Amino acid sequence: MTTVVLIGYGNVGQHLFKALQQSESVKVLQVCSPSAPKGKKGATEFINSLTEIIPSDVCLMAVNDDLIKELSQQIPIENQLIAHTSGTVSIDAIDGKNRKGVFYPLQTFSAEASIDFSTVPICLEAANPNDLEVLKKLANSLSDKVVTLTSEERKRLHMAAVWVNNFSNHLFHMAEEYLNEHQLPFSLLKPLILETAEKVQHMMPSEAQTGPAKRNDQSTIEAHLALLDHPKQKEIYKLLTESIQEHFNLK
Amino acid sequence: MTTVVLIGYGNVGQHLFKALQQSESVKVLQVCSPSAPKGKKGATEFINSLTEIIPSDVCLMAVNDDLIKELSQQIPIENQLIAHTSGTVSIDAIDGKNRKGVFYPLQTFSAEASIDFSTVPICLEAANPNDLEVLKKLANSLSDKVVTLTSEERKRLHMAAVWVNNFSNHLFHMAEEYLNEHQLPFSLLKPLILETAEKVQHMMPSEAQTGPAKRNDQSTIEAHLALLDHPKQKEIYKLLTESIQEHFNLK
């Protein structure tokens, strides 16, 4: 049995809590959040202040990146394994009076969508090998995909995550906006968006590339540029087309 | 019962054939492809030459955009409803001795992945109302999402499809390449890619946007730019970040 105290009850915290609760080998002793109502929820005590935190096998900090350093200093216990859940913050942000770790679930969490945690890669780091084993045990009880990464590797992975998640969502947003302006329903693109993502589950993106840029179909590229209304749209269309063509040595 | 002759047996042609065969209200009389082996396949005759084509309710041309005009001229019958399957080519590319139509399935088709055609939007156009009804009947027998669009609307929709499919796949490719260069496995991003696509099935992309650009988190943005190795990567990162910030009035 791994005992856990969870600090933070935002999107990541709530999804983590749900997943941890469902694991038979985990007991969540406390959830600490200034906003969640105090009281018991099953075996878990909800508390509002860091001063109430008790020792556990792992104290998980699912808080904003900027708060990790400061809040970890305020935890009133010592020699406790504390792991933050950030993709970008170094393990060293955690205050030195405690044992440092990272427990980064690589997924996008929103209040609306429920997540199957068994498919979520969990990226671990710990300052000492024993603590790494504790984090591994905890991570394996939630997910089938657990890896150990350095802070540097995690930062790079997080940046790649920004490309595939934030940036492709922005492309969807650009398409939504464009179709709105031309009274066409965005819903027509939904199956295509899903299939695009499903394709790269069993095929590398480099092999999955199709379209006018890849075919070097200049007349379609020019027709598309003529259909675009805003300079920024044209700029993004041109740059991504150029980049595809460079990747396939068409330029 | 709608009788169909299918010209072209590439990715789109093969997926269409499979879906048409499964429909009880459709009979595929012939498939014409220079490369497919001649002979009977169930109720369907496979032929190699356009000269052998017989009349049907709908003749579907699932051929390359560039070939639509020329091949439609070579079809040796008249007053036949002929519909091409292209997202970009005007209905008028079809030769005038026959009745013109468009039957555009908005999806990405690859040899490997099987497609549930009932979820694929089919965009129709016809030069006369009777033919539109014939196409609607055929499309409804395959898909739950059938719409009628002008050639202009279809072109705009196809361009939006390039954004969400080709361009986001290129972002996946950039991430693949970046992770390769740093000895990190692309597979870690797969669940995130899928969830990004699933999120916009029930939420508008404009509402689903997250990340450092949206949060106006300059220190993460600068850290990411410092992690990028190639000028093109930096240029794309900057442009998309700038565009996100403009969309949310952060700039």
Interface residues (C-beta under 8 A of the other chain):
Chain A: D65 T88 L106 Q107 T108 S110 E112 A113 I115 T119 V120 P121 C123 K145 V147 L149 E153 K155 R156 L157 M159 A160 A161 V162 W163 V164 N165 N166 F167 S168 N169 H170 L171 F172 H173 M174 A175 E176 E177 Y178 L179 H182 L184 P185 F186 L188 L189 K190 P191 L192 I193 L194 E195 T196 A197 E198 K199 V200 Q201 H202 M203 M204 P205 S206 A208 Q209 T210 G211 P212 A213 K214 D217 T220 A223 H224 L227 L228 K232 E235 I236 Y237 L239 L240 S243 I244 E246 H247
Chain B: D65 T88 L106 Q107 T108 S110 E112 A113 I115 T119 V120 P121 C123 K145 V147 L149 E153 K155 R156 L157 M159 A160 A161 V162 W163 V164 N165 N166 F167 S168 N169 H170 L171 F172 H173 M174 A175 E176 E177 Y178 L179 H182 L184 P185 F186 L188 L189 K190 P191 L192 I193 L194 E195 T196 A197 E198 K199 V200 Q201 H202 M203 M204 P205 S206 A208 Q209 T210 G211 P212 A213 K214 D217 T220 A223 H224 L227 L228 K232 E235 I236 Y237 L239 L240 S243 I244 E246 H247
